[in-house]
Amino acid sequence: MALAGSNTTSTALTQPGEDEVLPGGKPPSKFATIGQTLKPFGWQGLLLVAVLGVLYASVLKLLVYQWYSDADYSHGFLVPLLSAYLIWQRRDKLRQVPRHPSWWGMVIVGFSLGLLFLGSLGAELSLARLSILGTLCGLIVYFTGSAMLRAVAFPMAFLLFAIPIPVVIYNEIVFPLQFIASKFATRVLELLNLFPIMREGNVLILPHMRLEVVEACSGIRSLMSLLALAAGYGYLVEKSTPVRWFLVLAMVPLAIVSNGMRIMITAVMANYMGPQAAEGFMHEFSGWVIFVVATIMFLTMHSLITLVRKKLGWLPSDRQPAISQVGP
């Protein structure tokens, strides 16, 4: 250390850093870096993670298979990747979080394993799948403390979008969505007066055919995907927590309206082009188009909200991205 205003310099005797290379030495390998990262957890921690991996192997296998086979949850492959990206994006801030490992983490892990046991007994996959998230949270508290869990609360909660809705709740959501979509399409077509149309429940009666709004057309698929998009987008680009919640909630009517437009367009195409327009490639393609339209409507809505907040002076001029924070 040198006094202010003096020309004296000194050299501190320090140990070389992890990224420094001594003369004639070799740079650390990637495997050494990974080893240094895992070293603080000890072999007991690695053994614990391995045992939990074996316990959840069958649950994870069925979960991934449902992502692959059920189009309603095909977005499940992207959810863990985005959650990991959110954590990686804030890695510098997370290093500053004080670490106080707590045995309460083992309590959370034990409770989660209890859910796994109950889910296995009753063949209830939802409990077993939720226990995976609970176990991850428990391990975070056990190895690093509750402060770290609070810091990664949103990325962990975001993983819920990868877990399929329980069948009981799913059935309660799908039928109202079918009814709303068919009712919306009928009302719009009546206003346009393109051709006679009637509705019986979730069945549209066209001049030459009947068009049923089945579960696949209820909009649950686009609703879940769009909600995940709204939550991730709001967390990344919006700093205000109330606005984040508003964006997620506003996506629900946007998704419903966009699916109603899809049913309406399908009915018009089926009436003029034949039944083939309501199935196959045209049907799937219309789903992608409506998803893009809903996304554009969502981004436009957020731009308008930002503009209004700026005009009213509610938007700080030095607003920073939400990802720069440590907390959720």
HELIX and SHEET records of a PDB file:
HELIX    1   1 LYS A   30  LEU A   38  1                                   9    
HELIX    2   2 LYS A   39  PHE A   41  5                                   3    
HELIX    3   3 GLY A   42  LEU A   55  1                                  14    
HELIX    4   4 ALA A   57  SER A   69  1                                  13    
HELIX    5   5 ALA A   71  PHE A   77  5                                   7    
HELIX    6   6 LEU A   78  GLN A   89  1                                  12    
HELIX    7   7 ARG A   91  LEU A   94  1                                   4    
HELIX    8   8 TRP A  104  LEU A  121  1                                  18    
HELIX    9   9 LEU A  125  THR A  144  1                                  20    
HELIX   10  10 SER A  146  ALA A  151  1                                   6    
HELIX   11  11 ALA A  153  PHE A  158  1                                   6    
HELIX   12  12 LEU A  159  ALA A  162  5                                   4    
HELIX   13  13 VAL A  167  LEU A  192  1                                  26    
HELIX   14  14 GLU A  215  CYS A  217  5                                   3    
HELIX   15  15 ILE A  220  VAL A  237  1                                  18    
HELIX   16  16 THR A  241  MET A  273  1                                  33    
HELIX   17  17 PRO A  275  ALA A  278  5                                   4    
HELIX   18  18 GLY A  280  LYS A  311  1                                  32    
HELIX   19  19 ALA A  322  SER A  324  5                                   3    
SHEET    1   A 3 MET A 198  GLU A 200  0                                        
SHEET    2   A 3 VAL A 203  ILE A 205 -1                                        
SHEET    3   A 3 ARG A 210  GLU A 212 -1                                        
END                                                                             
